[in-house]
Every structure is written in structure tokens, then in C-alpha cells.
Amino acid sequence: MLEDGVKGVILQSDKETYAVAPEIPCGKLSPEELIKIGQVAQKYKANTIKITSASRILVIGLEEHQVDDFWNDLGMTPGALVGICVRSIKTCPGISYCRFGTQDSFELCKKLSELYHGQELPGKMKMGISGCNNQCAETCIKDIGLVGVKSGWKLFVGGNGGGKPRLSQMLTKGLSDEEALQYIEKILQYYKANGKKNQRLGAMIDKMGFEEFQKVVNQIVSVQN
């Protein structure tokens, strides 16, 4: 039996079949990629294709012996579905496709996905990037979130959904793309060094106090500059 998360699979409720999900950075596919997913799913007689809340495509109903061949035929990278790591990063259409967008959420999401998708951390990490204050990427309940405004990016930290939801808090604002990437890098480094196993970023912030966390991160960033 395959372990959940290995090879991008999740065991289904029947305890026999699996769902698999390719990594789809920013939830963006070409028509050719979408067609190929459908064709390969059809070849292996998958039961269902589900679009998830994290902008993934979940192919449901594969047998264990089919998983390796499925990935070989598909030719896409398995997504980080479970585990204490950086999950798929959610984004809105941003300035590319939305008239309300003020910042390029797609471009920043692409860079963050390339840098961090699947990276192991003390706890699971969800990120959201919204191109305007409407926060269509649910930035307010993400461990790390960016919200675009005309003056740059607002950076939020510590949010999560689940049984004990926590709203994120604004750490800083007016960031360029490069500054936002720098802040996120330092936050992840600090979290990796100081977070306890299975502790979400928000829980670590609650324990040390938001103002202290804000002070520490700002000091780390300023030293690097």
C-alpha cells in the first residue's frame, strides 16, 4: 500500500484505490496539458476528475499498480498533497486576467512555486497570493499571504483554516516583488529553525507574540540588506 503523499497520491475512502494530483503552478494549464490529463485519466479508467479548492486537478480511482505508469504517461510533476511541507500555492488571476488586479500575482506565484513547493518544514505551509484587496486566494487564512495594492504588496502571516481557524496578520506593506520574496525566504528560514514539529506558523507566532515575531523578521531582513 502506498503512503499518502508519496508519488502524489492519496488513499481513498474505499481503502483500495488512489487519487493522484499533478503539480499545477498557479492553477494555470495550457489546453494541451488539460487534454493530456483527460486522455491519461481515461486510459487508466479513472472514476472522476475533481478540481480542488487548492486549484489542483485530482484524478480519482486509480489502482496501486497503475500509479507509476500513470505518472510516466502524464509526464508531470506530482503535487505536494499532504505532509509537513509547502503545499501548492494558491493565486488569483491578478493583472493577467482580472480588471481589479493591481499586482502580478501569477508571476510571483510562479517564482514561489519554483523555490518552495514541496519543501519540508516543521508544519504544513499554505500560501496565497491575491492581486487586490478582494483576496480571492483566501490570503486571510494562509500561513503566508500576499495582497496586491497600488503601492506594492502587503505581507500577511499566521493564518490557517481547519477546526481552530486563525486570521492572518499584516507583517509589513509596500513591498516590491523582490522584497516580498526576500521576506518570505527569511520567514521560512526562521520557521524552519525555530518551529516545533507539526506546529503551524500561526501557533508559533501566538507563542512568541506577534510584535516579537515582527521585530525578529524585520531585523533579519535588515541585517541581510
C-alpha positions in Angstrom: 0.0 0.0 0.0 1.3 3.4 -1.0 1.8 6.0 1.8 -0.3 9.2 1.4 1.7 11.9 -0.3 4.3 9.5 -1.9 4.2 9.9 -5.7 1.5 12.5 -5.3 -1.2 10.0 -4.2 -3.9 9.9 -1.5 -5.6 6.7 -0.5 -9.4 6.9 -1.0 -12.2 6.0 1.4 -12.6 2.5 -0.1 -9.0 1.8 1.2 -8.2 0.3 -2.2 -7.9 3.0 -4.8 -5.9 6.2 -5.0 -6.3 9.8 -6.2 -3.3 11.5 -7.8 -2.7 15.2 -8.4 -0.1 16.7 -10.6 1.5 19.9 -9.6 -0.1 22.8 -11.5 1.8 26.0 -10.6 -0.7 28.9 -10.1 -3.5 26.6 -11.2 -2.7 27.5 -14.8 -2.7 25.0 -17.6 -2.4 25.1 -21.4 -5.2 23.5 -23.4 -2.8 20.8 -24.4 -1.9 19.9 -20.8 -5.6 19.8 -19.8 -6.4 17.5 -22.7 -3.5 15.2 -21.8 -4.6 14.9 -18.2 -8.0 13.9 -19.5 -6.6 11.4 -22.0 -4.3 9.7 -19.5 -7.1 9.6 -16.9 -9.3 8.0 -19.5 -6.6 5.5 -20.4 -6.4 4.2 -16.8 -10.2 4.3 -16.4 -10.2 6.9 -13.5 -13.6 7.3 -12.0 -13.6 11.1 -11.6 -11.5 14.2 -12.2 -12.0 16.8 -9.4 -10.9 20.4 -9.3 -9.9 21.0 -5.7 -10.1 24.1 -3.5 -6.3 24.5 -3.9 -6.6 24.8 -7.7 -5.3 21.3 -8.3 -6.7 18.6 -10.6 -7.3 15.4 -8.7 -7.6 12.2 -10.8 -9.6 9.7 -8.7 -9.9 6.0 -8.8 -6.5 4.5 -9.8 -5.3 1.1 -8.7 -1.9 0.9 -6.9 -0.2 -0.9 -9.7 -1.3 1.9 -12.1 0.3 4.8 -10.3 3.8 4.6 -11.8 2.6 4.1 -15.3 0.1 6.9 -14.9 2.9 9.4 -14.0 5.2 8.1 -16.8 2.5 8.7 -19.3 1.4 12.0 -17.9 4.9 13.5 -17.7 4.0 16.0 -15.0 5.5 16.5 -11.5 3.4 15.0 -8.6 1.9 17.7 -6.3 2.7 18.0 -2.6 -0.7 16.9 -1.3 -0.1 16.1 2.3 2.7 16.2 4.9 4.6 18.9 6.7 5.8 20.9 3.7 4.9 23.8 1.4 1.7 22.8 -0.4 0.6 24.1 -3.8 0.5 27.9 -3.7 -2.9 29.4 -4.5 -3.3 32.6 -6.5 -6.0 34.7 -8.2 -5.9 35.8 -11.9 -4.2 39.1 -10.9 -3.4 41.7 -13.5 -3.1 39.0 -16.2 -6.9 38.3 -16.4 -8.8 40.4 -13.8 -9.8 44.1 -14.1 -9.5 44.5 -10.3 -5.9 43.3 -10.2 -3.2 45.7 -9.1 -0.2 43.4 -8.9 1.1 40.4 -11.0 0.1 37.5 -8.7 0.8 34.9 -11.4 4.4 35.9 -11.8 5.1 35.9 -8.1 3.3 32.6 -7.6 5.4 31.0 -10.3 8.6 32.1 -8.6 7.5 31.0 -5.1 6.3 27.6 -6.5 9.7 27.1 -8.2 11.5 27.9 -4.9 9.4 26.2 -2.3 6.8 23.7 -3.5 7.3 20.5 -1.5 10.0 21.9 0.8 9.8 20.2 4.2 9.1 22.5 7.2 8.1 21.9 10.9 4.4 22.1 9.9 2.3 22.2 6.8 2.6 25.6 4.9 -0.1 27.1 2.8 0.5 30.3 0.8 -2.0 32.6 -1.1 -1.3 35.5 -3.4 -4.1 37.9 -4.2 -3.7 40.6 -6.8 -6.1 43.0 -5.0 -7.9 43.5 -1.6 -10.7 41.2 -2.6 -8.3 38.4 -1.5 -9.7 35.7 -3.9 -6.8 33.5 -3.0 -8.1 33.4 0.6 -5.0 35.2 1.9 -6.6 35.8 5.3 -6.4 32.1 6.2 -3.0 31.3 4.7 0.2 30.8 6.7 1.9 33.3 4.4 -0.2 35.6 2.2 0.4 38.5 -0.2 -2.2 41.1 -1.1 -1.5 43.4 -4.0 -2.3 47.1 -3.8 -1.1 50.0 -6.0 1.8 50.7 -3.7 3.1 47.1 -3.8 2.5 44.0 -1.7 1.0 43.7 1.8 2.5 40.6 3.5 0.3 38.7 5.9 1.4 35.8 8.2 -0.1 33.2 10.5 -3.4 32.4 9.0 -5.0 28.9 8.8 -8.4 27.3 8.3 -9.4 24.0 10.0 -11.0 23.2 13.3 -9.2 26.1 15.0 -9.1 28.9 12.3 -6.8 31.8 12.7 -6.8 35.0 10.7 -3.5 36.2 9.3 -1.9 39.4 10.5 -0.2 42.0 8.3 3.6 41.9 8.9 4.6 44.7 6.5 3.4 46.5 3.3 4.6 48.4 0.3 6.9 45.6 -0.9 8.2 45.1 -4.4 8.3 41.6 -5.8 11.9 41.2 -4.8 11.3 42.5 -1.3 8.3 40.1 -0.9 10.4 37.2 -1.9 13.2 38.2 0.5 10.8 38.5 3.4 9.2 35.1 2.7 12.7 33.5 2.4 13.6 34.8 5.9 10.3 33.9 7.4 10.7 30.3 6.2 14.3 30.1 7.4 13.3 31.3 10.9 10.3 29.0 11.0 12.4 26.0 9.9 14.9 26.8 12.6 12.5 27.5 15.5 9.2 25.8 14.8 8.2 22.6 16.5 7.1 19.5 14.6 3.5 19.9 13.3 3.3 23.4 14.7 1.7 25.8 12.2 3.4 29.2 11.7 0.4 30.9 13.4 0.8 28.8 16.5 4.5 29.7 16.7 3.6 33.4 16.3 1.0 33.1 19.1 3.5 31.5 21.4 6.2 34.2 20.9 3.8 37.1 20.3 3.1 38.9 17.0 5.1 42.0 17.8 8.2 40.0 18.8 7.9 37.9 15.6 7.5 41.0 13.5 10.6 42.6 15.2 12.7 39.5 14.7 11.8 39.1 11.0 12.4 42.8 10.3 15.8 42.6 12.0 16.8 39.5 9.9 15.8 41.2 6.7 17.6 44.5 7.6 20.8 42.7 8.5 20.8 40.9 5.1 20.5 44.2 3.4 
